[in-house]
């Protein structure tokens, strides 16, 4: 590539965004410089500010710029039910169902010994302290239905049970709206095992 | 959406990038905040700097931060052959062929009366002045092979011919490596008309 140094630099910098390769980055740069400099300036400010100021909620570990996130700080939420998820995006996914009134704990990952991610990286000290406050009556494990997510759920379940607190796992089964023919065998097998009386 | 205000703001700001919708923007934000804050900070700086400092070459109108771009400023280039393209990305496309040693003129668009884009928006004053300097011996029209690109090439051809300067258009024909079966009829028809003796 042989654009001007500032353009080359911006193309390279855009590659830090997931899913952005050299051609896409080039297209973005020309779009911004030719058609939307105001948008580019605004993006630079929003980015600088978010990267500098967004930290983690001291209680649930989700991303937020205050010491307590708006969910932990919301006293109309049921503070006795704790839903454990892997990422802030999962918090949003559960919130969008509109059916959950409790609070969250965000692991920011899952157990993955091969990548060197152990319990201490998932905020287990904070999680244990939360359980020992004695306020929590139920812990819902909503980690991903993947091998690592299941292993993490298993680990957390032990930890919660030891403290005689109720612990549940979100249901596995056939997704709503799907067709049996196209659902993978593992999911269907679990759905059969976990069948419920009508 | 109901993340923290700074996160919401960044998600909205990222939507100014072409091809980035709400889900992609959300994924980018979480990636940057959870895994690559340094990259985000660097991107913010590169963006701010490019948006503020990148202007246009005073001679060829391409995007660059100096008053003359590195191609116009390169005296080993043949300053008597002028290739007219629509965008800075097209300059790169021609440069990457490695076969062109002349200089460029960048229209920054094409004639499009419906969008209110007339000759004055394509730097025609600068283009005429360039022709009248008397240095240019050939103008190569490399606007896109689209309806607007062809119309623009036609307009430019008139302008150059009036000044008794040689004017050429890049060849239309079947793209190299393609199969006739899959080439559109219009292209094939033009390739037949423009057939050359072997």
Interface residues (C-beta under 8 A of the other chain):
Chain A: X1 X2 X3 X4 X5 X6 X7 X9 X10 X12 X13 X14 X16 X17 X18 X19 X24 X26 X27 X28 X29 X30 X31 X32 X33 X34 X36 X37 X39 X40 X41 X42 X43 X44 X45 X46 X47 X48 X49 X50 X51 X52 X53 X54 X63 X64 X65 X66 X69 X70 X87 X88 X89 X92 X95 X108
Chain B: X1 X2 X3 X4 X5 X6 X7 X9 X10 X12 X13 X14 X16 X17 X18 X19 X24 X26 X27 X28 X29 X30 X31 X32 X33 X34 X36 X37 X39 X40 X41 X42 X43 X44 X45 X46 X47 X48 X49 X50 X51 X52 X53 X54 X63 X64 X65 X66 X69 X70 X87 X88 X89 X92 X95 X108
